[in-house]
Amino acid sequence: MRKLAALIILLTISLFANTALVPLDRIAVIVDEYVIMQSEIEERLVTIKAQIRSQPGAKAPSDEVLQEQIIERLIVESLQLQTADRAGIRISDDELNQALASIARQNQMDLEQFRIALDNDGVSWAQMREQVRREFAISRVQQGIMRRRIQITEQEVASVYDANKDSLFSEYQQRAVSHIV
């Protein structure tokens, strides 16, 4: 009995010893608290090449150039997504579904046709949903940044009004607006 157990253990060890470890993915870039995996870069590369192929007469740059551009874009996106996460920006499934339906309509398709077209281009539905979710969050971050940068004081409004009131309003309108400003 002991010989049989020892033989099984030796066979098991020899099987694992001869088996090479195959990495499933690898870290390509670390940006603050976010990790960009090599698979993300490769997925984007497939998506972009499919988009380029779908445009008649479009010529794709080399894979090296595309990969470099994709990495730069992913770094910027990851910074913006981290900002969105810290700000508590969340994209609901309803918003996401509406956006995907809108994209399908812009391409004269319904959602099922859109899914099939994506699949034919080598882009999974899950990839597309995640990409649209990311773009939505990034858009909201950018809108928030712009709103904070654009600040108009009451004094600025009053001076623009005073400088242009004769050409903008009738006398009656000027009296009504002057009560507001």
Secondary structure, DSSP 8 states (H G I E B T S, - for coil): -HHHHHHHHHHHHHHHHHS----S--EEEEETTEEEEHHHHHHHHHHHHHHHHHSTT-----HHHHHHHHHHHHHHHHHHHHHHHHHT----HHHHHHHHHHHHHHTT--HHHHHHHHHHTT--HHHHHHHHHHHHHHHHHHHHHHHHH----HHHHHHHHHHHHHHHS-HHHHHHHHHH-
